[in-house]
Amino acid sequence: MSDVTNRDQFGSRIGFILASAGSAVGLGNIWRFPFVAGENGGAAFVFIYLLLVFCIGMPVMLAEFVVGRRGQGDPVGSLRRVAGKAFMPLGAMGIIASIIILSFYAVVGGWTIKYTLDAVIGSLGTDVASAGAMFGAFVKNPFAVIGYQALFMLGTYMVVARGIGNGIEKFCTIFMPVLFLLLIVLAVRSVTLPGAAEGLAFYLKPDFSKVNGSMVLAALGQAFFSLSIGIGVMLTYGSYLNKAEPIVSPAFQICFLDSFVAFIAGLVIFPAVFAFGFEPGAGPGLTFVTLPAVFSKMPGGSIFAIAFFFLLVIASLTSSMSLLEVISAYFVDERRWSRKKATLVVASFTFLLGVPSAISLGGGLNLFGKSFLDAMDFIASNVIMPLGGMGFALLAGWLLHTMAREEFSDAHGVPSIIYPAWRVICCVVAPIAIGWIFISGLKW
Ligand code: PHE
């Protein structure tokens, strides 16, 4: 058992909220959300997404916080302590998913560094053809892609090796406010472009005839991925939160910040994409191919390009830190490794595991018709995360509800409806919804 008295902790509630929001806000919000929304019809997707975040995502996040706070450790150890050995596989599944996600996340994180540098020296593409050719040439160059991936992993490692309070919390407290500010500036720029209205309509006027099973699964996978839930990340962060602090209001604030950033990222991207006559359903290339072209047409575009890609670097670093933290926490808490050793070994191993993803887009390394990177993303986000989320909801709702009731109470009073509503969602609504969406929408 780990030494619970000497565990590192977040220094303040706001530090905890910013670090958790830092985990949640990432490539998922700024890179993935707009293109998934674009591919799935825009506003109707956004509406369903928001519904799922607050009605299913937030209760699952609370379930993780309860297990982490009571278990005081990594996902495997915490589950063993609060629920018994039978539940350890749920934690192990989360750690495996974290390894998979971090492996490809660092690849795309590396792209963001490369694009920030290109924006600074002014060598981004100027139209979709040239930006597409540059992106294509970049991902086909294994040395460049792997080099940037290594740099990104190194940055992640350097922060996480310093610990919770001195590393992750400090970084997020400084950079998350910078991220919010940059994002608002960019959104104001985008919505005031002449011709922005069409993009706003695509993004904000729902057409519910577009709703179908695979779209709802995409929204659910996106909600889970974006909130970093279902795989024990929030559990681990919750385990570093002082017992005197409440958990219900932070969970709401984290969900709010996360959907706010995703929503604003859409406001940055769609009006600009439409204003200059580009395609909103451009897929994963939307950020790296379409946007450089958009920026080059925009007055003051080069400054906004730097701001945008820098923002993406910060957002992805604060997320990859949380992934490295969960995996390392397992080795620190369960295997008694030092933090330095655990973070170094995990970062190196995950880096190597990411190499197939890194070279998959350029070299056509495919897994049953999907690029290796897309396949990893699909398995983690659309399969493991929803199933893990279902596991946490069922466990907390049926077995740990007394603990949850105690954890929910806070000095300022939580509205009395919260606990019963949470319980009904965890016991019945979330498992059925996740199961149904999963069965009807799962298509490779
Ligand atoms: N939530 C992060 C994002 O939106 C990704 C992530 C997933 C981080 C799972 C940690 C765990 O980019």
Boltz pocket constraint, residues with backbone or C-beta under 6 A from the ligand:
constraints:
  - pocket:
      binder: B
      contacts: [[A, 23], [A, 24], [A, 25], [A, 26], [A, 27], [A, 28], [A, 29], [A, 101], [A, 224], [A, 225], [A, 226], [A, 227], [A, 228], [A, 229], [A, 233], [A, 315], [A, 319], [A, 320], [A, 322], [A, 323]]
      max_distance: 6.0
